[in-house]
């Protein structure tokens, strides 16, 4: 299970088994989407699979995740997502009413994100060999001229910002699985981020890195960026936007909010001189209304992420081995 959790074991699997087998330079960035050139156009491509349990949860469903996850991966390359594919792996005995709910949720999410599902596939496995419905979506989008966004472009001096509160998706899933109750219902933050990215790029193309911190949370995403760029990252714990219900749930379960998955947030690393401009553009968009600066890139401790605590100390934010909560997307 840890090999699929987005942490150190996932990284080892990709770097030491899959990448050597496929052997091409497009894989070297180890990003969630890759920009390629075809017929003079720059296209971003991405694919992802969804095995979340339960299929429906506060704030969303597997159908929403399948669309938003792929749309967001494309947007993190600066692309404008256009078309998706959808493959469904169904377990024998799954009720058609349930499948209809999933399909309708997926269709509504695609319409909301402004993308079109243009082809797909259906497979059925024997009862007991699946979990109702698994989904795979792939996507393609156009990268605007002058946009070059990838993990390797992070530089010392870059400002690190996040588009809103973190940890909500993972805690929403936990609340259903573990029967946790809060004074306020915690709902998944699943949402398409292509509109927010468009707003940022309309303000400036001087964006070095965008990343949606899904599996492994903010910590895993920043580790991947630090390693790819050879920079260090410093976070300020007192600036992290952790909602009270998320903090309470993590305290009860012994989790760190930095490692909890998000499905509707992005991290942006930009040069300091355009940080205010980017922050203003993010806050003017509904998906980034609560955006804030949470850290910066530094020359010290390249490839590492550290957090400065409220007591003036510093702690290393390690890359997780696996995942605190499996099957969250």
Buried (B, 14 or more C-beta within 10 A) or exposed (E): EBBBBBBBBBBEBBEEEEBEEEEEEEBEBBBBBBBEEEEEEBBBBBBBBBBBBEBBBBBBBBBBBBBBBBBBBBBBBBBBBBBBBBBBBBBEEBEEEBBEBBBEBBBBBBEBBEBEBEEBEEEBEEEEEBBBBBBBBBBBBBBEEEBBBBBBBBBBEBBBBBBBBBBBBBBBBBBBEEEBEBEEEBBBBBBBBBBBBBBBBEBBBEBBBBBBBBBBBBBBBBBBBBBBBEBBBBBBBEBBBBBEBBBBBBEEBEBBBBBBBBBBBBBBBBBEEBBEBBBBBBBEBEBBEBBBBBBBBBEEBBBBBBBBEEEEEEEEBBBBEBBBBBBBB
